[in-house]
Amino acid sequence: MPHQISKYSKEVQQRQQALSRWDNEGGASASDNFQTDDKQSTAPEMSNVELVALRVRLIALENLLISLLATASDQQLELAREMADYISPRPGFTDHPLTAHAAAHMIDLIERSSRFR
């Protein structure tokens, strides 16, 4: 039993480390690396149940966000567009495909919300 607890706490710690890096991925330079103890830190594999639960939560959050954006002011919508531009790759920084895709997805969510305005 103690082995399971330590394995669980290590997985939680690894997930927290992975999540803490998200803020930096969009602007990470080519020289940035995320290494601990001289080896590459990797997130543990997620089970199918965890992936399904994550997808369900993501769908719920996207729809909730669309409903909130549908009632947002023009100024708030402009701010959301500026945020998408902000996370897009900037000159001198590494182009990260996931960040570019996220910025495009943000714009898509804003445009989808206009159908409900």
C-alpha positions in Angstrom: 0.0 0.0 0.0 2.7 2.6 0.8 4.2 1.9 -2.7 0.8 2.9 -4.3 0.7 6.1 -2.3 4.2 7.2 -3.3 3.5 6.3 -6.9 0.3 8.4 -6.8 2.0 11.3 -5.2 4.8 11.2 -7.8 2.2 11.2 -10.7 0.5 14.2 -9.1 3.8 16.0 -8.8 4.6 15.3 -12.4 1.2 16.5 -13.6 1.7 19.7 -11.6 5.1 20.3 -13.1 3.6 19.8 -16.6 0.8 22.2 -15.9 3.2 24.8 -14.5 5.1 24.8 -17.8 2.0 25.7 -19.8 2.5 29.4 -19.1 5.9 29.3 -20.8 5.3 27.1 -23.8 3.9 29.9 -26.1 7.0 32.1 -25.5 9.6 29.5 -24.9 12.8 30.3 -26.7 14.8 27.6 -28.5 17.3 27.5 -25.7 14.7 26.8 -23.0 14.6 23.3 -21.7 12.6 21.8 -18.9 14.9 19.4 -17.3 15.1 18.2 -13.7 17.9 16.0 -12.3 19.7 16.0 -15.7 16.9 14.1 -17.4 13.9 15.2 -19.4 10.8 15.5 -17.3 7.8 13.7 -18.9 4.2 13.7 -17.8 2.9 10.2 -16.9 0.6 8.5 -19.4 -3.1 9.2 -18.9 -5.5 6.3 -18.8 -8.4 6.1 -21.2 -10.8 7.0 -18.4 -8.8 10.1 -17.5 -8.7 11.2 -21.2 -12.4 10.8 -21.6 -13.1 12.8 -18.4 -10.7 15.5 -19.7 -12.5 15.7 -23.0 -15.9 15.9 -21.3 -14.7 18.7 -19.1 -13.1 20.5 -22.0 -16.4 20.4 -24.0 -18.3 21.7 -21.0 -15.8 24.5 -20.5 -15.8 25.5 -24.2 -19.6 25.7 -24.2 -19.7 27.6 -21.0 -17.1 30.0 -22.4 -19.1 30.5 -25.6 -22.3 31.3 -23.6 -20.3 33.9 -21.5 -18.7 35.4 -24.6 -22.2 35.7 -26.2 -23.1 38.2 -23.5 -19.7 40.0 -23.4 -19.3 43.6 -24.3 -17.5 44.6 -27.5 -14.6 45.8 -25.3 -14.4 42.4 -23.7 -14.5 40.6 -27.0 -11.7 42.9 -28.3 -9.7 42.0 -25.2 -10.2 38.3 -25.9 -9.0 38.8 -29.5 -5.9 40.7 -28.2 -5.1 37.8 -25.8 -5.2 35.4 -28.8 -2.8 37.7 -30.6 -0.6 37.9 -27.5 -0.1 34.2 -27.3 0.6 33.9 -31.0 4.3 33.4 -31.7 6.3 36.7 -31.5 9.4 37.6 -33.4 12.5 36.1 -31.8 10.7 33.3 -30.1 10.2 29.7 -31.1 7.1 29.0 -33.1 5.2 26.5 -31.1 2.5 24.8 -33.2 0.2 24.0 -30.2 0.2 27.7 -29.1 -0.5 28.8 -32.7 -3.4 26.3 -32.8 -4.7 27.5 -29.4 -4.7 31.2 -30.6 -6.7 30.1 -33.7 -9.1 28.2 -31.4 -9.6 31.2 -29.2 -10.7 33.3 -32.2 -13.0 30.4 -33.3 -14.7 30.4 -29.9 -15.2 34.2 -30.1 -16.7 33.9 -33.5 -18.9 31.0 -32.5 -20.3 33.1 -29.6 -21.5 35.7 -32.1 -24.1 33.2 -33.3 -25.8 33.5 -29.9 -25.6 37.3 -29.5 
